[in-house]
Amino acid sequence: MSESTRDPINSTERFKLSNKELLAEWDIDVNRDPQSIPLDQLDPSHPDLFEADTMMPYYERLRKEDPVHYHEETMFGPYWSITKYEDIMHVDTNHKVFSSDSRRGGISLGGIADPDPDPNFALPMFIQEDPPKHDDQRKVIAPMFTPNHLQTLHHLIRERAVNILDNLPRNEEFNWVKEVSIELTGQMLATLFDVPQEDRHKLVYWSDTVQNLGDPEFFESVEEGFAELWKCWEYFDAVWKERVERNEPGEDLISMLVHGESTKDMPPNEYLGNILLLIVGGNDTGFGIHRCVGNRLAEMQLNIIWEEIMKRFPKIELVGDPKYLRSSFIHGIRELPVIIPA
């Protein structure tokens, strides 16, 4: 394996770099056949591959030829690709060997082991913790997602789904993601946090900010994006203080965090980290200890929205290609142009 020709930099320094310059330095041809790339240069982590939706052949080759592969030189620094199911299961369920702790590098690309990280950029959250802390903090908010509690939301979700679908335009192109997916999710987030519905767009914006930190179309640098995320902390700091002053504990997520033994004394960056984890919605995902705490709620919303779609629309026409996030952390769709015939 060749020696690295680039000097490593810490996370704080990387976050100050220009997103545009960083992408230009690591510019790639997203349509290049991965079979033509030397195996030691194969890197499926580049966000442009996810935006172009051309990353899967990279993983197919790695799974076939080198399912435990070390990538030495990438825009995020060195990392390992694990591409077979059994190996992924082994890693995800063995926290004593494969730690999720953010101080040991965490779970995301670019993570660097640092026992004393910069709190302006390091945002601890329970998905980036090992047991017992992971389990203790997760249990604090788990009651929100029990089957019995979710049933109390069933009627509200259907009512909102009906209202959203009944107000969609006919014979006119619109973005399904914005008008349906984000709207339904944003309304539910505001309910779970017990904040005003008119603030749901702030929650969606901060969720988008997390996903777009490295995208030059949105932020000049990751540092600039973090400045927006700290506005999220300012908002929820006020919510936290209001929940502390309530005579009776509420049943919303912030009240649960305020009164949870493992969460009531969180420092600002850890509070922000856990808020963003909950806003982004179910990134605590996997097959072992990191299984999605909100998967039942997501399944309920999907079932209901599809039931109501099938009642109304015999046909929904896709009139353009989907546009994907420029992110190798979340492979999500940001634009889906459709027309509903009258």
C-alpha positions in Angstrom: 0.0 0.0 0.0 1.4 3.4 -1.0 2.3 6.0 1.6 0.0 9.0 1.9 1.2 12.1 0.1 -1.2 14.4 1.9 -0.6 15.7 5.4 -3.4 14.8 7.8 -5.4 17.7 9.3 -7.6 17.7 12.4 -11.3 18.2 12.2 -11.3 21.8 13.3 -8.9 22.8 10.5 -10.9 20.8 7.9 -14.1 22.5 8.9 -12.5 25.9 8.1 -11.6 24.9 4.5 -13.6 26.1 1.6 -16.2 23.5 0.5 -15.7 24.5 -3.1 -11.9 24.2 -3.0 -12.1 20.9 -1.1 -14.4 19.4 -3.8 -12.3 20.8 -6.5 -9.2 19.2 -5.0 -10.9 15.8 -4.9 -12.8 16.2 -8.2 -13.9 13.0 -9.8 -15.7 11.7 -12.8 -19.0 10.3 -11.3 -19.7 8.3 -14.5 -16.4 6.5 -14.6 -16.6 2.8 -14.6 -15.3 1.6 -11.2 -13.9 -1.5 -12.8 -11.3 0.8 -14.5 -10.1 2.3 -11.2 -7.2 0.5 -9.4 -8.6 -1.2 -6.3 -6.4 0.8 -4.0 -7.8 4.0 -5.4 -11.5 3.0 -5.3 -13.3 5.4 -3.0 -17.2 5.2 -2.8 -17.4 7.9 -0.1 -17.2 10.9 -2.4 -20.5 12.9 -2.0 -20.7 13.6 -5.7 -21.2 9.9 -6.3 -24.3 9.9 -4.1 -25.6 13.1 -5.7 -25.3 11.4 -9.1 -26.6 8.1 -7.7 -23.7 6.2 -9.2 -22.0 4.8 -6.0 -23.6 1.3 -6.0 -21.2 -0.3 -8.6 -18.3 0.8 -6.3 -19.8 -1.1 -3.4 -20.5 -4.1 -5.7 -16.9 -4.3 -6.7 -15.7 -4.0 -3.2 -18.1 -6.6 -1.9 -16.8 -9.0 -4.6 -13.1 -8.3 -4.5 -12.3 -6.8 -1.1 -15.2 -6.6 1.4 -13.0 -5.3 4.2 -11.2 -2.5 2.4 -8.9 0.2 3.7 -9.2 3.5 1.9 -6.0 5.5 2.6 -6.4 8.7 0.7 -9.9 10.3 0.6 -11.3 13.8 1.1 -12.4 12.6 4.6 -9.2 11.0 5.5 -8.6 7.2 5.8 -11.4 4.8 6.6 -12.5 1.2 6.3 -15.3 0.0 4.0 -17.2 -3.0 5.3 -19.6 -4.3 2.6 -20.8 -7.8 3.5 -23.8 -8.3 5.7 -22.2 -10.7 8.1 -19.2 -8.4 8.6 -21.5 -5.4 9.1 -23.4 -7.3 11.7 -20.2 -8.2 13.5 -19.0 -4.6 13.6 -22.3 -3.2 14.6 -22.9 -5.6 17.5 -19.4 -5.6 18.9 -18.9 -2.2 20.6 -16.1 -3.4 22.8 -13.9 -3.7 19.6 -15.7 -1.3 17.2 -16.5 1.7 19.3 -19.1 4.3 18.3 -17.7 6.9 20.7 -17.1 10.2 19.1 -13.9 10.7 21.1 -12.6 7.6 19.4 -13.5 8.7 15.9 -17.2 8.3 16.0 -19.5 6.8 13.3 -19.0 9.3 10.4 -16.4 9.7 7.8 -13.7 12.2 8.8 -13.9 11.2 12.5 -10.6 11.5 14.3 -9.8 10.1 17.7 -9.6 13.1 20.1 -10.2 12.8 23.8 -10.7 16.6 24.1 -12.4 17.8 20.9 -13.4 21.4 20.1 -16.9 21.8 21.5 -17.8 24.2 18.7 -17.7 21.4 16.2 -17.8 18.2 18.2 -21.5 17.4 18.9 -21.8 14.3 21.1 -25.1 12.4 20.7 -26.2 9.0 21.9 -25.7 7.4 18.5 -22.1 8.2 18.9 -21.8 6.6 22.4 -21.2 3.1 23.5 -23.1 1.3 26.3 -24.0 2.0 29.0 -24.3 5.7 28.1 -25.9 5.0 24.7 -28.5 2.8 26.3 -29.2 5.1 29.2 -29.8 8.2 26.9 -31.8 6.2 24.4 -34.1 4.9 27.1 -35.0 8.5 28.1 -36.8 9.2 24.8 -37.9 5.7 24.0 -41.3 6.1 25.7 -42.3 8.5 22.9 -42.1 5.6 20.4 -43.8 2.7 22.2 -46.7 1.1 20.4 -49.3 2.4 22.9 -48.1 6.0 22.6 -47.9 5.8 18.8 -51.5 4.8 18.6 -52.4 8.1 20.2 -50.8 9.8 17.1 -52.5 7.7 14.5 -55.6 9.9 14.0 -53.5 13.1 13.9 -51.2 11.6 11.3 -54.1 10.6 9.1 -55.8 14.0 9.5 -52.6 15.7 8.4 -51.9 13.4 5.5 -55.5 13.9 4.2 -55.1 17.7 4.4 -51.7 17.7 2.6 -52.9 15.4 -0.2 -56.2 17.2 -0.7 -54.4 20.5 -1.2 -51.9 19.3 -3.8 -52.2 21.0 -7.3 -53.6 19.1 -10.3 -52.1 19.2 -13.8 -49.2 21.3 -12.4 -45.6 20.2 -11.7 -44.5 20.3 -8.1 -41.8 18.9 -5.9 -43.2 15.9 -4.0 -40.4 16.0 -1.4 -41.2 19.5 -0.4 -45.0 19.5 -0.6 -45.6 16.0 0.9 -42.6 14.3 2.5 -41.1 17.3 4.3 -44.5 18.8 5.2 -45.7 15.7 6.9 -42.4 15.1 8.7 -42.0 18.7 9.7 -45.5 18.8 11.3 -44.7 15.6 13.2 -41.4 17.0 14.5 -43.1 20.1 15.8 -45.6 17.8 17.7 -42.9 15.5 19.1 -40.9 18.6 20.4 -44.1 20.4 21.4 -43.1 23.6 19.6 -45.3 25.8 17.5 -46.3 24.4 14.1 -45.2 27.6 12.4 -41.6 26.8 13.6 -41.6 23.4 11.8 -39.7 25.0 8.9 -36.9 25.9 11.2 -36.6 22.3 12.2 -36.5 21.2 8.5 -33.9 23.9 7.8 -31.6 22.7 10.6 -32.1 19.1 9.4 -31.1 20.2 5.9 -28.1 22.1 7.3 -26.7 18.9 8.8 -27.0 17.1 5.5 -25.6 20.1 3.5 -22.6 21.1 5.7 -20.1 20.2 3.0 -22.1 21.4 0.0 -20.8 24.6 -1.5 -24.2 25.4 -2.9 -25.3 26.0 0.7 -22.3 26.9 2.7 -18.9 28.3 1.9 -17.4 26.1 4.6 -18.5 23.6 7.2 -17.7 26.2 9.8 -20.3 28.5 8.3 -22.8 25.7 8.4 -22.1 25.1 12.1 -22.8 28.7 12.8 -26.4 28.0 11.6 -26.6 24.8 13.8 -25.8 26.8 16.9 -28.9 28.9 16.1 -30.7 25.6 16.6 -29.2 25.4 20.1 -30.3 29.0 20.9 -33.8 28.1 19.9 -33.9 24.8 21.9 -32.1 26.4 24.9 -35.1 28.6 25.3 -37.4 25.6 24.9 -35.4 23.7 27.6 -35.7 26.6 30.0 -39.4 26.8 29.5 -39.8 23.1 30.1 -37.8 23.3 33.3 -40.2 26.0 34.6 -43.3 23.9 34.0 -45.2 22.7 37.0 -45.7 19.2 35.6 -43.4 17.3 33.2 -44.6 17.2 29.7 -44.7 14.2 27.4 -42.7 15.8 24.6 -39.1 14.9 23.7 -37.6 18.0 25.3 -39.4 17.4 28.6 -38.1 13.9 28.5 -34.5 15.1 28.1 -35.0 17.8 30.8 -36.0 15.2 33.4 -33.9 12.2 32.3 -31.2 11.2 34.7 -28.7 10.6 31.9 -29.6 13.8 29.9 -30.6 16.5 32.4 -27.0 17.8 32.8 -25.8 17.7 29.2 -23.4 20.5 28.2 -24.5 22.7 25.3 -22.8 20.8 22.5 -24.2 17.4 23.7 -27.7 18.9 23.9 -27.4 20.3 20.4 -26.0 17.0 19.2 -29.0 15.0 20.5 -31.5 17.5 19.3 -30.0 17.3 15.8 -30.1 13.5 16.0 -33.8 13.6 16.8 -34.5 16.2 14.2 -32.7 14.5 11.4 -35.0 11.6 12.3 -33.9 8.1 13.1 -30.2 8.1 12.3 -29.8 5.8 15.2 -30.1 2.9 12.9 -28.5 -0.5 12.4 -28.9 -4.1 13.3 -27.6 -4.3 16.9 -27.6 -1.8 19.7 -28.0 1.0 17.2 -31.5 0.2 15.9 -33.8 3.0 14.8 -35.7 4.3 17.8 -38.3 5.9 15.6 -38.8 3.2 13.0 -42.4 2.4 14.2 -43.4 6.0 13.8 -41.9 6.1 10.4 -43.7 2.9 9.3 -47.0 4.3 10.6 -46.6 7.5 8.7 -45.6 5.6 5.5 -48.6 3.2 5.8 -51.0 6.0 6.4 -49.8 8.3 3.6 -49.8 5.4 1.1 -53.3 4.4 2.1 -54.5 7.9 1.5 -52.6 8.3 -1.8 -54.2 5.1 -3.1 -57.7 6.4 -2.2 -57.2 9.6 -4.2 -54.7 9.2 -7.1 -54.9 6.5 -9.7 -51.8 8.0 -11.3 -48.9 10.2 -10.3 -46.5 11.0 -13.1 -42.8 11.4 -12.6 -41.9 14.2 -14.9 -38.1 14.6 -14.2 -35.2 12.9 -12.7 -34.9 12.9 -8.9 -32.2 15.1 -7.4 -30.2 13.6 -4.6 -28.4 15.1 -1.6 -24.7 15.7 -2.1 -24.0 13.6 1.0 -22.4 10.2 1.6 -24.0 10.1 5.1 -27.7 10.2 4.0 -28.6 9.1 0.5 -31.8 11.1 0.3 -33.9 12.7 -2.4 -34.3 16.5 -2.2 -36.4 17.0 -5.4 -38.9 14.7 -7.0 -40.9 16.5 -9.8 -44.3 15.1 -10.4 -47.7 15.9 -11.9 -51.0 14.6 -10.6 -53.5 14.4 -13.5 -56.9 16.0 -12.8 
